[in-house]
């Protein structure tokens, strides 16, 4: 009987130990593909560009000639790309790839830079494929760190990349027209994030979905990132 109890305790300990180690990937590795999309829809650009513009006067124009139409303030776009994020026990590796639909005459270089971040001291090494050089850099601090956590909705749940996530909303007093929605998990514990690398966020949870948007146009002007576990 004592043997069975002892064996059960050992199994329980090992299970909890392995789970805690997996949360920070200190003994394992994992790969994520992060899908990026930046959308500026025609609905948004039409609304912004149709706002009243002040005309300009050119002294060389004949009297009565109407001023030229102003240049558009906003331009419609729908950019898509991918960020690769590799986590090992000793380092993080990140690189971007541009979106190519191969139906356009304009194509982009697939990969230009690869970043390696040491997990011990957060030193950054940038490998540039264009000229095949290495250089040291400072760790990037995201502008998103100026946002504050406003609400946590632990009843709004999604499974992203195999992890249970709940919704968190951020606001920025200096940019009241913008908001951020995230789906975050407590099943991952890391001190670096390739999108929102902010201590105030990472000390509580790990975002696996991120969307910054204009409050008046949440589906017409936004940038979003979605984590997908690579196979």
N, C-alpha and C positions, 0 to 999 in steps of 0.2 A: 504494500500500500504506500509506504513512504517512498519507495522507488518510483512509483507512478506519479506521485505528487511532485517529486524532485524533477522528474523528466518533463512534466507539464510546465513547471516553472522555467526550466532551461529553454524549452521551445518558445514560451511566451517572451522571455528575455531576448532571445535571438531574433524573434519576429519584430519586436519593438525596436531593437537595435538596428536591424537592417532597414526598417522603414524610416527611422530617423536619419540614417546615413543616406538613404535614397533621396530624401527631401533636399539635401544640399549637394548631392552627387559627388561626395568626397571620395567614394570608392568605385563610382560608375561613371559612364559617359552617356550623353544623350544629344540628339540632333533635332533642331526645330527649323522649319521653314516658316518665315513670317511673311504673310501676304499683305502687301501695301496697296492702298487705293486712295487717290486724291481726286475728288470729283468737284468740279465747278459746273453746274448744269446751266442750260440755256435759260431756264426759268429764273435762276438767280442773276445771271448776267443781264438778261433783258430788264429785270426790275432795277438793277443798279445803274445800267447805262441809260435808262429812260428817265432817271431823275434829272431835275433841272440843272443844266450846265450854263455857266457864264460864258458868253461869247468873247472872242478876242478881236481886236481891231488892228488891221495892218494899214499904216498910212499910205501905202502905195495902191491900195484897192480903190477902185472908183466908188464914188458916193452912191449909195443905194445897193451895192453888191452885198448880198448876205454873207455873213462870216461862214467859213468852212465848218462842217460838222466836227464836233470834238472827237478826239480819238477815244475808242472805247475804254472805260475805266476797268472793266473786268473782261476776261476772255474765257470762253468755255473750254474745259479740258476734262479728260478722264484718264489720268495716268495710272498705270498698274506696274508693279514691280515686286521683287522678292528680296528678302533679307535672309541670309543663312546664318544660323546661330548654333555653334557647336560648344558644348559644355563638357569639359574633362576634369579630372581631379586636380589638375594643375593650372588650367588656363581656360579662357573664353576666346573663341575665334568667331569673327563677324565679317561678312562681306555682302555687298549688294549686287543684284543683277537688274539691269533695266528691262522693262517690258518691251518685247518685240513681237508684233503680230504678223510680221513677214508679208503683209499685204500692202505695206507702204514702201515708198522709195527711200524713206529715212529709217535707217537702222542704227542701233547703238552698240557700243562695246559692251560685252557681257559683264566682265569684271575688270575693275580698274585697281581697287585697293583691297587688301586683306588686313584686318586688325587682329592682333593678338594681345590679350590682356592677361597679365599674370594674376592669378587668384590670390597670391600671398601679399603682394605689395601694390597691385593695381597699376603697375608700369605698363605702358602701351607701346607696342612696336607696330609700325605701319609698313607693309610690304607693297610697293607700287609696281604693278605689272608693266606699266607703260615704259619705264626706264629701268626696271629690275633693280630697285634699290630698297634698302631698309632705313628707316629713321625712327627715332624716339618721339613720342608725342605725349601731351598731357591728357588725362582722362577727361572725356567730354562730359560736361554737366548740362543736362537738358533744360531748356527754357520752361518745360512743363513743371519744374520744381517750384515755380511761383504760384502754382495752383494749390488750393486748400481742399481737403476732404470735407464735403458738405453733407452727404448722406451715404449710409450703407443700407442696402436692401438685401438682407440675407434670405429673403423669401423669393427673390428673383434669381433663379438658379439656372445655369447652363453647364453642360459638360463640354469642355474645350480641350482638344489634344489629349483626351483621356482623363482630365482632372476636373473635379467638381469646383465650380466657380459661382460667385455671387456678385451682384452689381454694386458698384461704387461710383458716385458722381462727384466731380471736382468743379470748382469755380475759381475765378481769378478776379479780384477786385479791380485790378488795373485794366482788365479786358472784360468788362461785364457783358459784352455781346457774344462771348465764347463760353462753351462748356466742354467738359470731357466726361464721357461715360466709359467705364472700364468693367470688365468681368475679371475678377481676381480669385486666386486660390490660396489657401493656407497649406496646401499639400506640397508646395515647393518653397524652400528657404534659401535664397541666394542674395549676395550683396552687390549684384550687378544686374542691370536690365538694359537691353540695347535700344529701348525706346524712351522709357521714363525712368531714368537712372537717378532716383531721388530716395534718400535715406528715409524720409518721413513716410514714404509709401512702402518701401521694401522691408522695413522693420515690422510691418504688420501683415503683408500679403504680397503675392506675386501676380501682376497683371498678365493675362493671356489674351485679352482683347482690349483694344484701345481705340476710341473714336473722339476726335476733337471736331466740333462743329459750331456753326453760327446758330444762335438760339432761334432766330426767325426762320432759318432755312436748314433745319437739321438733316434733311435728306437731299439737299441741293448744294451745300457747301460743306465739305467735311474731308478729313484725312483719317483713315482707319488702318489698323494693323491687326491681323488675326494670326495666332500661333497655330501651326499644324505640326504634329510630331512626324518627323521624317522616318521613312522605313529603311 
